[in-house]
C-alpha cells in the first residue's frame, strides 16, 4: 500500500483563491485530471482555461495523518508540462 499521496489544488488566478484539494498518488495523474477539466465542455475551467493553474500544496502520509507542506506550481492550460 502506498502510504503517501500528494495534495493538489486548482488556483483561480482571477480571484487569487484555491479550490478544494484533491489527492492522487502521482503528479502525472494530477496533470491529466487538470488538463481534462480544461477541455471538458461541462467544466467551468474549460470556459476560461487561462484563469486557472494546477498547484501541489503538500504530501499526505495516510499512516501518520500528517501533511508535509510542498507548495509549488505544476502547470497551466496555456503552458502545459
N, C-alpha and C positions, 0 to 999 in steps of 0.2 A: 504494500500500500504506500502510495506517495503521501507523505505527511505534510508536504508544503504546497501551497497554492499561492499564486500571485494575484493580487487585488488590482483591478483596473477600473478606470472611470473615463467617461466621455466628458470633455470640458466644452461648455458653450462659451466661446471666446467673445461673443457679442455682449453677454451679460456678466462674464467673468465668474461663472459658477460651475461646479462639477455636478454631474448626475449621480444617481445611485450606483454604488460599486457592484462589480461582478467578479467572480473568481474563476480562474482557469489554471490548468497545470503548465501550459506552455505559452510563451509570448506569441508565437505564430497563430495559435488559436484565437487569441485576443485580437490580433490584427485582422484575421479572416472575419471574425464576427463584426468588427467595426466597419470594415470595407463592404461587407454585405449590407449593413444598415445604410451605408452611403448610397447604395444603388437600389434599395428596396423602395418601390413607388409608394408603399403604405407608410413609410417611415418619415418622421419629421426631419430627420437628418438628411434624407435624400433631397428634400426641397431646398436646403441651404447648406450643402456639404462644406462650403468654405468657412462656415461659422463654427465648426466642431473639430476637436482633436482627441486623440486617444492618449491617455497618460497611465503609467503604472504608479500606484501610490504605496504599495507595501507587499511584503511576503507574509503569508499567514501560516503558522505552524498549527495544524489541527490537533496535535497531541498535547501541545503546551497551551494552546488557546491564546497565543501571543502574536501580535502584528509587529513586524520589523519594518520600520519606515524605509522607503526606497523611492522617493518621488522623482520621476523622470518622464520627459516627453517621449512618446513612442512614434506616432505617425499622424498624418492628416490625409484627407482625401486629395488635396491639391499637391501633396508631397509624400505619396505612399512609399513605404520602405525606404 
